[in-house]
Amino acid sequence: MMRRLIDRREFVRLLGLSGAALVVGSKAGFAQTEATQQDSTNAPTNQPSIQPSRKVPKRKFGKTGIEVPILALGGIFDIPTNQIVLERAYEYGVTYWDTAYSYQGGRSEQGMGMFFERHPERRKEIFLVTKTGARNPHDMTAQLNESLERLKTDYVDLYFLHGISDPNVLSNEIKEWAEKAKAEKKIRFFGFSTHANMEVCLEAAAKLGWIDGIMLTYNYRVMNTDRMKAAIEAAAKAGIGLTAMKTQAQPPRRRGQQSQEQGQDPQEAMVKHFTERGFTPEQARLKIVWEDEHIASICSAMYTISVLQANVAAALDKTQLSWVDKAVLFAEAEQSKCEYCAGCTRFCEAAVHHAVPIGDIMRALMYRNSYGDESLARETLSSSVSLAWWKINPAILKVAEQACPNRLPIASLVQEAATLIA
């Protein structure tokens, strides 16, 4: 029988922590959980330092030649009041930090800026990424300049267009802007993030020749299709650095809710299997993504020290999944696909003539119901308020349901999301 992935004693050894310094909640296990409770105090500058005996491993980030840690810190939490998470991330070698102009109304970038003001000498050790929701050079320049001011730095390592779903936005105008920003040394590399139509975006980027990095939704539910495999291969061959996000594949509703309502629970068999194997489904979901060597890093929203330490421990462990473990994951994905939004909005949104931002709505519900983060859910929907999508006749959304490959109950989910706008 395969040994336990990491028991408590092994976790202490891996991180080089004393028993008194170990702060891991039992619910967190050693995997990427979607905890939202935040550490309530800032990190005092005189707090005793945790010195890990090992750092998170690194991989090359595409053609950039830069090595980044396989675990990245996602900055969608209130960083100004959780500086200790940045301090510990740095100490564990989690030196790829991801934020965005819009996160927390700018507080995410400001929080990272607080860290760099306190530790200016560490800036060069951090692979710093931020994102813009703008789509024209004028607004991109304005947002980049404001981001740099918030971050207290004169450059970012990687600048993303935030959340594209259509590669047609990657115009020559955007290319010229990126080249100019690089020449001005405000950004080192350029790319985009995508939660929707990931394969389409990857395929297009691989042909462009000027995209340096992509962050995409990538997990055990979406990674196993022929088209996704080919798209990942093409992007990697083109030298594009790839970062995976949403690796836990959380659904718009609480995991298992719909299946349980129907008298089924695909989760039950999976949990039983991995418990008998000695580790958790969450660990397996991370491991299966890390096994793809085309993926340079996993970006995880680590709200607390316990989640950070848990993910670091999982990254340090060398245990590989067996073929049976992978089969269990893929079987659960198939059995519960009616619960998961795979981001293929080219089907559902096109069916309603793009009158409803279904992809954003599903993601917002995921943030609220699976992450427990209603603030982020509302932020996700804020850009689509002008569409007044919550007023649409639910009968029209039945067309979108028919277009959905996973047959999500889109009409009822959209109605649920309308409460976030009220």
N, C-alpha and C positions, 0 to 999 in steps of 0.2 A: 504493500500500500504506500502511496506517495506520502512523504512526510508532510506535516502541517506547513502551510505556506510560510507563516511567521508566527510563532507564539510570542507571548509577552516578554519572556526572557530574551529571545532572539531579537525582538524589536529593540530592547534596551541595548543589546550588544551592537546592533547595526548602527544605531544613532550615537552610541557613545554616551548615553544618558545615565545619570544616577537614578535610582528608584524614586527618589523624592522629586526629581525633575520631570518624571513622566506624567503627562497630562492627557491620556487618551480615554475618551468616553467609550463605554462598552458598546453602545449602539454604532459607533463609527467603524469598529472593526479595523481592518487595515486596507480599506478601499475608499474610492472616491464616493462619498455620500453627498447628498444634496442638503446638508444641514444649513440652517439659516441663522441659528442663534450666534451672536457675535461676542467675542471677547470684549468685556466691558471697559477695559482700561487700556491706556496707551502704554507703550513699553518704556519704562523708566530708563534713562541713559545709563544708570549705574546698576541695572539689573544684571545678576550673574549670567555669563554667557554660556549657552549650550554649545559645546564643541563636538560636532559629529565626527566619528572616526572615519567615515566614508561620505563622499559626495554623490549626489544623483548622477548617474552615467550621462554621457553626452553622445550626440550624433551630429553628423554634418547636415547643415541646412541648405540643401540644394547646391546650386552653383556658386553661392556666396562664399563658400569655403569656410564659413564660420561654424563652429561647433556649439550647439545649444543643448541644455539639459533636456532629457526626455520627459520631464514634468515641468509645466509652465504654470505660473500663477495668474489666474483669471481675476481681473480687478472689478467685478461687478458688485462688490460690497462696499460698505462705508469705511474706506481706508483711513481717513483722518482719525477716527476713534479706535482703529485697530492696527496701529503702527507695529505692534509686537509681531503680527503675522509677517510683515515685510522683514523685520529683523531676523526672525527664525528662518524664513525662506532663504535669505541670503546665506545664513550659516549652513544650511543643508545643501547648498549648491543649486537651489531653485532660482536661477538667475535670469530666466526668461520671464518677463513681466508683460502682461497684456492688459490694456485699458482702452478707453474710447472717449471721444469728445463728449458723448451724451451720457456716459455712465454716471449715475447718481447726480445728475444735473451738474457735472463737472467736478464733484467732490472726489471721485476716484483719481483723476489726474492730479488734483490738488494734494491728495494724500501721498501719492508717490513723490510729488514735488517736496513735501515736507521731509521725506526720507532723504532725498538728495541734498537738501539744504543742510541736513544734519550730518550727512556722510558724503560730501562732494567727491571724495577720492574713490568711492565705490561706483560712481556713475559708469565708468568705462567697463566695469565688470558685468553690468546688467545689459542684456539684450532687450531693449525697450521697444514695445510696439504700441501704437495707438491708431485710432481709426476715425474716419470722417464719414458722416452721412451725406455730405455735400456731393454734388455730381457735376459741378462746373468749376472752372479754374478760379474764378473770383472768390466763391464761397469756400473752396478748398484751401486757398491761401489764407483767408481770414481765420478759418478754424484751425489750421496748422499753427499759425502764429499764436493763437490763444492757447492751444494745447502746450506749446513750448513754454509759454509763460507760466502756465499752471504747473507743469512738470519741473520747472526750474532747471531747464537744460537748453542748449542751443541746437540740439539735433535729436532725432529719434532713429533707431536702427532700422525699423521697418514701419512703413505707413500704409494702412489698408483703406480701400474703399469699404465701407461698412455694410455688410449684408446684401450683396448683390444677388439677384436671381436670374438676371438676363445679361449674358456677356456682351450684348450690343452696347452697354454703357462704357465698355473699354475702348473708347474712340481714340483717334489720333490726337485729339485735343487733350485728352487725359494723359496720353503717352508723353506729349510735349511738356505738359505740366510736371510730370514726374521727373523727366530729364532735367528740367530747370531747377526743381527743388533739390535734386541730387547735386547739380553744379553749384548751387548755393550752399551746399553742405548742411541743409536742414533735415534731409532724410538720407539714409544710406541705401535703403532698398524699398521697393514698392510692390504692392499686390492688392489682394482683396480677401474679405471673409464672405462666406456663403452658407446660409442655412437651407437654401431651396435650390432645386435643380442643380445639385452639386456636380453631377456627371457632365451636364451640358457646359457648365462654367469651366470645369477642368479641361474638357476637350478643346474648348476655344482658347483657353490660356496657353495650352501646350503649343498651339500654332502661332501665337503672337510673337514670341521671342523676347518680350520686354517685361514679363511678369516674374518677379523674384520669389515671391512667397504667397501661399494661400492657406487660410484657415477654414476648414470645412467641417460640417457635421459628418462624423464618420464613426460607426459603431457596428456591433455584431448584427444589427438588424439591416443595415444598408450595404455592408462591405462585401457581401458574398454574391452579388449579381455579376453577370459577365460584363455588363456595361460599366459598372463601377470599377471593377478590377482593371479593365482596359483603360479607363480614364485616369486612374491612379498611376498606372504604368506609363502612360503617355506624358503625364505631368512630371513624373520623376525623371523620365528620359530627357525631357526638355530642361532639366536642371532646376525645377521649381521646388523650393523648400515647402514641405507640407506639415501642417499642424492640425491635429484632430481635436475636435470639440464635441460636446454632447455625447461623450463616450458611454454614458450610462443609459442612453436611449430612453429617457423618461417620456411618458405619454402625456397627452393633454389633461387626462384625468388621473387620479391616483392609480398607481400601478396595480393592475388586477381588478379594479373596480367593476369595469364592464363585464369581464368574464365571470366574476363572482355573482353579479346580478343575473347572469344567464345560467348559474349553477355549475360553472366550470372555474378552474383556477390553474392555468398553465404554470404559474409561479411555483405552485406547491411541489411539483415533481422536481423542478430545477433546484429549489432550495434544499430539498431532501438529498438530492444527488451531491451537491457541493458540500453540504454539511457532513455527509459521510466521507467525503474525500478530505475533509479537514480544513476547508476554507470557504469563503463566501461567494455568492454570485457577483457581488460588486468587484471583488478581486479578479474574478474571471473576465469580467467585461473590460477591465483595464488591460489585463494580460493579453487578450486576443488582439487588441489594437497595437500594443507594443511589439507583438510578434511580426507585424508588417514593417519591414525595415525601410520601406518608402516613407513611413511616418517619422518625422524627426522628433516630434514632441506631442504630448497630450496637454491641452490647456484645461485646467480644472479650476472651478470657482471654490477656493478653499477659504471659507468664511472664518474658520476657527483654527487655533493651534492644534487641536486634536485631529481635525481632518487633514491638516497639512502634514503632521507627523505620520498619520496613517498612510497617506499617499506616498510619502517619501519612503517609508518602510517597504511598501509594495514595489516601488521602483528599484529598490536596492536588492530585493530578493531575486534569485535566478531561476526559481521554479517555472517550468513551462507547462502549459496545458497539454493534456493527452488528447488524442483524437476523439475519445469518448466525451471528454469535457466540452470540446468544440461542438460535437454533434448535439449535446444537450442544449447548448446555447442556441444553436440554429433551429433546433426543433421548437424551443420555446418561442423564438421569434416568429416562426411560421404559425404556431397555434394562437398567438396573441396579436397577430398583425392588425386585427380590426381595432386595436386600441392605439396604434402608433401612427403618427404623422411622419411619413418618410421624406417630406419636403418637396415632393414632385408637384409643385403648384402649377406647372405648365398644363396639367390636366384639369384640376378642380377650378382654379381661378379663370382659366380660359372658358370653362363651361358657363360661367356667369359673367362673361365679358369683362373680367377684372373689376367688377363693381364691389367685390368684397375681398379684403386682404386675408384670405383664408390661412395662408402660411403664418403670417404674423399673429393671427388670432390663436392658432394652435400652439404657437410658441409661448404666447402670453399665458394661456391656460396652463401650459407645462410649468412655467415659472411660479404661478400661483399654487397649483394643486400638487405638483411634485416637489418643487423647491421650497414652497411655503413663502415665497417672496412676492407679495402683492404689489409692492412699490415698483419692482422691476417689470411686473406684468403690465401695469398701467403705463410705464415708460415705453414699453414695446409697442403699445397701441396708440401712443400719442400722435405719431406722424400721420395716422390714417383717419383722424377725427373728421377731416373735411369731407370724407366719402359718405359719412352718415350711414355706414353699412348696417348698423343695428336696426335700421328702419325697414330693411328689405323684407319682402314677403317670404316667410319660411318655406313656402312651397317651391319658390325658385331655387332654394338651396338643395332641394332634392335632386336637381340636375347635377349639382356638384358632387353629391354623394354617389351618384351613378358613375361619375367620371373617376372617382377615387379608386385606385387599384386595391387599397386596403379596406375599402367600404367603411370608412369612419362615419359615425353619426354626425355629420357636419352641421346639419340644421340645429340640432339640440345644443351642440357645442358653441355655435355662434350665439345662440340665445343666452347661454350661460355667460359668455364673454361680455355680453351687453351690460351686465351688472358692473363691470369694471369701468364703464364709461359714465354710468349714472353718478 
